[in-house]
Every structure is written in structure tokens, then in C-alpha cells.
Amino acid sequence: MPLKAEPIVLSFEHLYATLPKPLWVATQATPVAQPELIAFNASLADELGAKEIPDPTTLAQWFSGNQAMPGAKSGALGYAGHQFGNFVPQLGDGRALLLGEVIDQNGLRRDVQLKGSGRTPFSRGGDGRSPLGPVLREYLVSEFMAAMGIPTTRALAAVTSGERVVRQMAEPGAVFTRVASSHIRVGTFQFAAAQRNEALLKALADHVIDRHYPEAVNAEDPYMALLEAVVARQAELIARWMSVGFIHGVMNTDNCSIAGETIDYGPCAFMEQFDPQKVYSSIDQGRRYAFANQPAIAQWNLARFAETLLPLMREEGDALVQQATDVIRRFESLFSAEQLRLHADKLGLAAKSPQAAPLMESLESQMHQGRMDMTATFDALTHYAFSPSDEHREALLALTTQPNELTAWLETWQAEQVASQDSQRSAAMRNANPVIIPRNHRVQEVIDAAYQGDFAPFHTLLAVVTQPFDESVEARRLAAPATENEQVLRTFCGT
């Protein structure tokens, strides 16, 4: 009788592993004591071309790193980074392992990575582990972003380790499995440049062009074209973050994806009461990465990317620097164009309405001065646009401490607003304004329950935030802003 073949979950390839060391260093996961599966994203696995899904026990063994997944070839990626403005020439995957790449159902190459799987050559004395809390936060927030259509890494699985991890205190440990278009960052290019090996830098750049920006191959200067493409993607990404009040928290160059995806959800949070200078991250003491600073920081990170590419570009001297500078400056107009489009959608205005920018600027001032919750405000405004009743008007005015000022704004907005008369604009407005976000206090409730061994609240919240326009009673309950006693004003990094 023939032996039954092992189930094939994913068909791995290993293109990145062909790049020279130290961009990729073969490393094995460190087994954990008692892995148990928390969640497995079956729909994402199907998207990745999974052929057969084994039982939860086997999944826990694979996604903890205790057992090598068939076809996986694990390794840690090297990268550098400016952390809060200070350059560190070697960071790298200190607690993560790339298992390989898969070609998904759309023909796109995507990475599969374990996070929290133990020490690597880049750990710098760390334990290589992750607490349970950051794993649950990243799972929830990344899947919400995906549901909103915002480019992001994805959550494939989460597993408890049966071990304790010491940070501010001893906490339950976990391992997270992340899927990304790639894990190549601005910091990866900084790391390659720091090796002072132009062949290494060129191999990385050519890999990125082939993988992410094949249209750049035939450009007069492929590396300048690469810079232009990355600038464009980052400009659109940051505008989309801002449209839902997302604050990344650690926009270091090592957390800036070359593929234009949101990556490394550490002490991230969604703004509730609107404040352009809002910071939640406990490590951002100087407000470097405050909400309103994110576009300028992204542009700064891209300037660092441009510096690494200069040796590969065709022009030389002052002409080269000027050309690269012009590309970086273009970020502002690209960001503004995407932001204007999003503003029109969020306000239910015509796509090219000249009133979109001044009306949004005025509303943001109203939200700040009136202590208004950002998500609740746009949700209430959407309801009022669809059905301009006294009930919906009063619900909106109840969100502000300055109802007279908001009333005046509403009169100006209504003179321009067309959502109730145009089905396409109505749909765009609804799709731009979620009912629910992963609110900080709800995420913390989930983490607190999980630390007591109860994962039901996690699964409930996950089901709701991945349907961000759900109007059900349960969605409305979880969408409610925090009371004064429920507010979570600080978020923490799990490293």
C-alpha cells in the first residue's frame, strides 16, 4: 500500500534566496514548547494557491516553526535603517524568517514569513520572540486594511507558543505568519549600499525591478524609473492611511516597503478624537511620526532610498542629484492628488470638485476644535448624505462640542454635495467611510481576554473589522467610540 503524501499547503519558490549574502542568510526556526493555532486565514491560503489544508495540530506545528513546511527554505533578511532619524547600518530580521515565495492565483509573487520564530544572525542579543498582544494587533489591523483596499501585508496564521516572553513584564508568546508582496524595504537598499559593493546593490535593484516594477526595464534609466515608481506608490499609500486616520507609529526607513504596502504594524493605532499631532506610540517621544507628519516623513524616507540608487543611475554629478531631487519633490503633488480624490469621496462630492479641499480643511478644523471622533463623524455624515433627515442631522451634531459651527459648515457642504443625487458618488462615499475601525480600546479588550485564554473576543472583532461597512447591531456596538474610562492613549511595540 503506497504511503500517503504529505499535504501540500503552498508551492514555494526561493528567488530572493538566490541573491548574494548577506541579503539573505539561511536560518532555522527555534521550536516552541506547545504551539496551538489561534487563527488560520483559509481564504488567503486559497488565494495563495493552497492545494490541501491539514488539521489544526499540523498547522500549529508549521506556523510556529516547530516543523518545516514542505518546500520551505527559511532564512533571515538583512537590512539597515534610520530609526527615529538615527542610522543603524545593520538591523535585519531579528525575529522573523522568510519561508519562501508563492505565486498566487493572480500570478503575483508573494512572500510568506514567520514572525516571532526565534533568534537569527540579526537578533543583536534579542530573544527573537513575539508577545501575543502584538500578534493579535497585527492580525486585526492588517486584515482591516486589506478589507478597506489599502495596500498591506496580510495575516495568514497566528499560533500561541506555550512560552512566556519578557518585555515590560512576562507575557504569553505567539508566532505570526505574514504574507507580503515582498519584505524589501528602503532599509534593505541602505543595507546593500552600506556594504560598499555596487554589484550587490545592483542585484537587489534588478530583483526589485523584475519583481515589482517590470515597466522600468525599458526606461532610459531603469533605476531612476524605479525611484519614480516607488515614490508614486508611497504617495498613494500615505494618502490612504490618512483617509482612515491610521497612524503607523514607527515610520523608520526599515519599515518603509519598496512594494508600497503597509508593513510592520508595531505600536500603530487609528485616530479617534481628531488631532493632527496625535501620537499613540510609547516610543515616539518627540512626535516625529505624528498623524500629520506622515507625508513629510515618507518623503524623507524616499530621499534616503534615492541616495542608495545614485551609484546605479546614468547621469552623474549635479545633474543626477537634481534629477533625483525633482523625483522626490514630486511626492508632494502625487500625494495631494490622491488625497484630493479621497477627500471628494469622503465628502460625497464630485470627483474634481474645487470645494473638496477647502471643505475638508474646514471640517478637520471643526473635528479638532469640537473634539469629534473622526470615524464616527464621517459615518454620520454618510448617513446624513443618504438621508438628510432631522434624526441624522442631530446624530451628527451630537458628535461635536461646537454644534453652531458645524451647522454652518453643513450648509456650505450641502450646497456642493451630490451623493444623494448620484449613485456612483453615493457608493464612493460609503466605501470611503467605514462604519468600524479596529478601535484601540477594542483591540486592547481582545488582547486582555486572550491573555486569560479567551480568544472568542478576537474572533468576534476580526469578523467585524473585515466587514468594515457592516451595519449590524454587533458591528455598531463594536464601532462605538471609547468612553473616557475606556480610552487607550498609548500603544507599545512588541520587539
N, C-alpha and C positions, 0 to 999 in steps of 0.2 A: 504494500500500500504506500503510495508516494507521500512524503511529508508535506504538510500544508505550508505554503509560502507565507512569510511574514506579510501583514497588511502594509500596503504602500499608501501612506498618507500624502506625501508630497514627493515630486520628482525633482531632486536637487541638481543644480549645476554649480560650478565654482569658478566663475570667470574672474571675480575680484581676487581670488587666491592665486591667480597667475601673475599678479603684479609683484614687483620686487619687494623684498623685505626692506625696511620694517613697516611697510604699509599694512601688511597682514602677517600675523605670527601665529602659527599653529598652536592651539592651546585646548586642553580638555576641561570640561566642567568638573567641579568638585561635588561629589554626591552629597545629598542632604539626608537627614535622619528618617523622615517619614512624610513623603510627599502625598498630598491629597488635592485632587482637582477642585478648584473653585468655580471656574467658568471656562468654556470652550466655545469659540465663535464658529459654529458649524457653517453659517452662510459665507463667512470669509474663507473658510477652508475650501468650500465648494468653488468659490471664485478663484482660488489658487490652484484648482485642478486636482483636489484630493480624490483619490480613487476609492479608498476604503477607510472608514473610521473605526479604530479599535475601541475596546472598552475603556471606561474612565480610569481604571487602575493603570493600564498601559499608557494612556495619555499622560497621567501624572508622572510616570517614570520618564517618559520622553521629555515633557515640558518642564521638568525640574532639572534635567541634565543627568539624572541617575543612569539612564540608559540611552545610548546613542540612537537617534532616529535613523532608520535605514536611509543610506545615501548621504547623510550629513557629514560634513568635514569642517569641524569647528575651529575658529581662530579669532583672535582679538585684533581690532583695527587700531593703528597708530594715528594720532592727530595731536595738534597743539591747540593753542587758543589764547585769546585775550579774555581774561576773566576779570570783569569789572574794570576793564581798561588796562590791566597789567598782563603782559605777555608771558606765557609759560610755554617753553619750546617743546615739552613733551607731556602730554596728558594721556590720551588713548583710552581704550575700553578697559577700565579698571575693574568692572564687574559685569561685563557683557561679552557674549560670544556670538559671532556670525556663524550660523549653521550652514548657510549656502543661499543660493538664489533659486527661485522657481519662475517659470514662465506662466503667467496667469491666463485666464480664459480670453482675455483681450490681447494676448500676445505681448504683454509688458513684463519685463524682468523685475522681480521684487525680492528684496532681502527678507530672510527670516532670522531673528536674533533672540537669544535668551538674555535676559537682564536680571542680575542677581544670582548668577550661576557660579560664583566663586572667584578666587583670585586669578589674575592674569599677569603677564610680564609688565603690564602698565598700571598695576594696582597701587604702587607707591606706598606700600605699608598698610593699605586698607584691607578690609575683610572680604571684599568682593561680593557682599550680600546686599539684599534689599529688605527693608521692613515691609510689612504687609500694607500699611497705610498708603504709601506712595504707589504701590502696585494697583490698589483699588482706585486711587485717584486717576492714574494714567489711563486705566481701562475705561472708566466712565467718561472722562473728558475727551479722550481721543475718539471714542465711538460717537459722542455727541457731535464733535466737529465733523466727522465723516457724514453723519446724518444731515448736517447743515450744508454739505457740499463744500466745506472749507478744506483745502489740501492738508493732509495729515498722515502721520503714521497710524497704523491700526493695531488693535488688540486681538491676538489670536487665542491666547490662553493665559490663565493665571492659576498658580499652584501654591499651596502652603507648603512650607518646608519641614514643619515639625521641630524647628530650632528657634532659638531666640537671637535677635540681632540687637546689639547695644548701640544706641545713638544718644539722645538725651537721657534715655532710660532703656531697660531691656524690653524689646518688643517682639511680637511674633514675626517670623521671617516668611518671605514668599519669593517666587520666581515668576517673572513676567515674560511672555513671548510676544515680540513686536514684529510687525511687518512694515516695511518701508520701500519706497521706490529705490532708495539706496540709503546707506548711512554715511555718505560722503558729505563732509561739511566744509565751510570756509577753513576751519581749523585743520582739516586734512591737507589742504593746499599749503597752509602755513607750516605744517609739519614737514611736508616734502621740500618746501623751499629752505627750511632750516637745515636740511641735510646737505645743502650746497651741492646738489647732484642734479644737473639740468636734465639728464636722461630719466631720472626718477620722476621729476616734476612733469616732464613731457608725457611719460607713460600714463600718469594719473590723469592729466588733462585730456589726452586722446581717449582714454577709457570713458571719461565723463561725456565727452562729445558723442562718442559712439553710442553710449547708453541712454543719455538724456536729451541731447541736442544734435541729432544727426544732420539737421539742416545747416549746421555751422561748417560741416566738412567742406562744402564747395564755396565758402565765403573767401573773399580776397585775403583776409586774415582770420583763420578759424578761431584763434584764441581771443581776439577782440570780439568776434561774433559770440563766443562762449560767454564772455563778460556781459555783453548786451542782453543775452537771453536770461542769464541768472538775475540780473538787475530787474528785468521785466517781471519775472516770476515772483521775486521777493516783494516788489512794489504792490502787486495784486494781493499777495498773501497778507501783508500787514494791513492793507485796507480792509480786508475781510475780517481779520482779527478785531479791528476797531469797531466794525459794524455790529458785533455782538458783545462788545465790552470785555473782550479777552485780554488779560494781562499775563504775559509769558512768565515774567519774574526773573529769568536768568538768560537774557539775550546775549550771552557771550558768543564769540566767533565759533567756538566749538559746538554751539547749539543752533547754528545757522545752516540749514540744509541747502546744498547745491541744487537739489531737485525741486526746491520751492515748496517743501512740505513743512508743517509744524512738527517739530521734533523735540524730544526731551522735556516732557511735562514734569517739571520739578515742583517748585512752590508756586505753581500757576493758580489763577483764580479768575472768576468773572466779576466784573464790577457790578455792584448793586446800586447803592446811592451814588449818583453820578458825581464824579470829581476827576477832572483831567489829570491831577497829580496823584491819583490813587496808587498806592503800593500795598501789596499784601505780603510779599516775600520777606521773611525774617532776616535774610542775609543782605537785602538791598537797603543798607542804612542810609546811603546818600541819595536815594530815589533816582538812581541812574536809569532804571528800567520802568519808571512810572508810565501809566497808560499813555499819556500824551507824548512821551519821549520816544515811543517805539519806532515811529518812522525815521527819525533822525539817527537812532541807534542802528537800525537796519542799514541805512545809507553808510554809516561809519564802518560797519562790518564789511560791506561790499567794497569799500575803499581798501580795506586790508586784503580782500580777495584780489582786487586789481593789482596790488603791489606784488603778489606772488606770481602773477601771469606775465608781468613786464618782460622777463628774460626770454619768453617764448614768442613775443609779438614781433611783427615785421618792421614796424617803424623803430627809430632809435632817437635817443636824446630828448630834447624839449618837445619835439613834435609828438613823440609817443606818449609822454606824460600828459600833454594837453588833450590828446585824443581820448585817453583812458579817463581823464578827469571829466571830460564832456559826457562820457557814457555814465559815469557815477552821478553827475548832476541831473541827468535825465530821469533818475529815480523820482525826483520831486513831481515832475509833470505826469509820469506814469501813475504814481500813487494818487495824485489829485484826480486824474481822470477816472480811475477805478472807484475812488471814494465818492466822487460826484454821482456816478452811476448808482452806487449803493444808497446814497442819500435820497436820490429820486425814488428808488424802490421803497425804502423805509417810510418815506412820507407819502407814498401813493401819488407821486407827481409824474407828469410826462417825462420820458427818458432824458430829454435835453432841456428841461425846464430851467430857465435862468434864475428861478427863485429857489431852486433846491439848496444851493449853498447858503444864501442868507437865512432862509427859513431854518435850516439845520443848525446853523451857528446860533441863531436866536433861541431855538428850542434847547440846545445844550446849555446855554446860559440859564434858561428857565429851570432846567433839571438840576443844575448845580445850586442855584440860589434857592430853589424851592425844595431842596433835599428830596428829589424824586428818584425812585428806583428806575434804572434805565430799561430793563426788560419789561417791567410792568407798564411803563409809560408807553412804549411802542406797541405793546399788545393791546392796551386800552385804546390807543389812537387807531389801531387797525379795526377794532370793533366799532368805533365811532364812525370811521370812514365807510364801513359796510352798512351801518345802520345808524344814521345821525339822530338818535332818539335822545330825549332828556335823560333817560336812565344811563345810557352810555356816556353822555357828556358829564353827568355828575360823577360817574365812576372814575373818569379821567381827572376831573378837577379835585377829587378826593385824594389824589396822589401827591399834591403839592401843598406847601405851606403858604403859597402866594397865588391863590385862585384868580384874583383880578388880573394879574399879569398874564397868566396862562390863558384866560378868557380872551384877552386882546390878541394874543398870538394865534389862537384858534380862528378868529375872524379873518386874519390875514391868510392863514393856511387854507381855509375853506374857499377863499376866492380863487385859489390856484389849484386846489385838489381835484383830481379827476377819477380817483379809484372807483367811486361808486357808479361811474358812467362808462367805464371801460373794463371789460372782463380781464384783459391781459394785464392791465395795471393793478387790478384787484389781486390777481394771482401773484404778481411780483411783490406786492406789498405784504401779503400774508407770508410768502416764502422768505421774506427778508426779516420778519419779526417773529421769532419763536415764542410760543406760549411758555416754554420751560427752558431753563438752562441748568447745568449742574451747580446749583447754589452752594456756597461754601459751607453753610450750616448743615445742609442735607448730606453733602459728601462726608462731613465730619461725623454725622449721626451714623452713616453706613460704616465708617471706619471703627467707631466706638463699639457698635454692635458686633462687628467681625472680630474685634479683639476679645469679645466674650464668646466667640464661637458661633455667632448667629449671622449667616450670610443671606438670609431672606431679605432684609432691607436693601442689600446691594443689588440683588436680582430685581427687586421691585423698581428701584431707582434707575437701573440700567434699561429696563424695558420702557420706562417713560422717557428718558432723555434721548433714546434712539428713535423716538417718535415725537420730535420737538413741537409739532403743531397739534398734538392731541388735545382735545377739549373735554376729555372725560373728567369725572369727579376726582378720581385719584390723581390725574395729571394736574388739575387745578390745585389740589391740596399740596402737592409737592412743588408746585410753581410759586407758591406764596412767598413773598419776601420775608426775611428773618425779622422776628420781633427784636426789640432792643436787647433782651436777655439771650437771644439765640445767635446774635451776630458773631461771626468768626473773622477777626481782623488781622490774623497772622497765619501764614502758611509756611510749611517747613520743607526743606529739601531732604531727600532720603539718603544722600551719599554720606 
